[in-house]
Every structure is written in structure tokens, then in C-alpha cells.
Amino acid sequence: MKTPKTYTVIVARSGKNSREVTGDLPYLLGYFRYTLEIGNSYNKKINRYPKTIGSFISNLQKSYEEKEACCYDRTDVSLKSATQIPETTATV
């Protein structure tokens, strides 16, 4: 059975701390569902159910832009780059 890929999304608000949310794409869609719904209510071109992580990040960023149209503080969304865990050799 294929295991789903896990992604870490960084949500950073200007002037405040950032937060990281980790999960597979269906989990992230559920977690950010309300923001995607708000974005879609202002701009029908925003996809509430993207199929890829790249499309998800793009639509989430657009949703935050629609949601914060007249605010000074902006929210930036990015995908955390995957880091390789170095292999360790066990000595017996």
C-alpha cells in the first residue's frame, strides 16, 4: 500500500510569528478549508479542492490575499523544503 506524502506548509503573517502545519494533502485541505471557502466566496476562480500541493499552495495564497484585501498585515504561504535525514550507521 502506498503511503501518502507528507508536506509542511509555513504560514507567516507579517510582524508576527509563523506557524507550520504538517500533513498529507487531504489533511491540509481540511485544515485550511475555511480560508479556501472565504477566498472562493470573493473570487470564484480560487479552487477549493486542488489536486496537487503546488495548486494548493497557490490557491491558499490567493485566498489569504482576498481575505486580507484591506489589511496592512499580510500572510505569506510557502512549502517547507524537504530535508534529507542523513543515514546513520549502527555499530554492533
N, C-alpha and C positions, 0 to 999 in steps of 0.2 A: 504494500500500500504506500502510495506517495505521500510524504509529509508536506503540509503547506509551508510556503516560505514565510518567514517572519521578518517584518520590517520595523524600523524605528523612525517615527515621524517626530521632528522637532518643531514645536510651535513656540515662537518667540515674539513677545509683544514689546514694542519699543519702550524703553525706560523701565522695564520690569524683567523679572527672571523668565527664563524659558522653561518649558516642560517637555518631557519626552514621553511618547506613547508607543508602546511596543505590542505588536500582534500581527496576525495574518490579515489579508485584505478584507475578508468578511467582518472580522472584529473591528478593524479601523472604520469600516463603513458604518457599523452600528454605533461606535463611539462618537463619531463626528456627524451622525445623521441629522441632528437638529441644525447644525451650521450649514450643511448641504441643502436642507429644506429651505432655510432662510434665503440662501443665495439663489436658489431656484425660484423662489417666490418673487424676487426682484428682477431676475434675469432668467428667462426660460431656456436660454442656451446652456446653462450650467446643468451638467449631468448629475443626477442624484445617485446613480448606480453605475459608476465607472467600472470597467472590466480589468484594467491594468493599474499598477501602482503609479506609473507616470501620469496617467489620466486622473487618478485620484488626487495626487498632489496638485495638479493644475486646477482641477475643479474646486478643491478645498481652498486654494489661494484666492481664486475668483470669488468664492463665497464670502471669505473674510473681507475682501475689497468691497463687495456690495453691502455687507453688513455694517461696515465702518465707513461709509461714504463721506460723512461729515466730521469724522473724529480726527484728532491730531495724532493720537497713538495708533500705530499700525501694527498688524500682526503679520509675521512672515512665516511661511511653512516651508520646510525642507525635509529631505530624506537623508537620514544619517548614513554615511558611507559604511559599508560593511568592513569590518576589520578582521584580518586573519588572526586566528589564535595559533601561536607558534606550537609546533609539535614538541612534546617533551619526551625524552627517552627515560624510561624507568630502568633503574639498575636493580638487579636481583641478587 
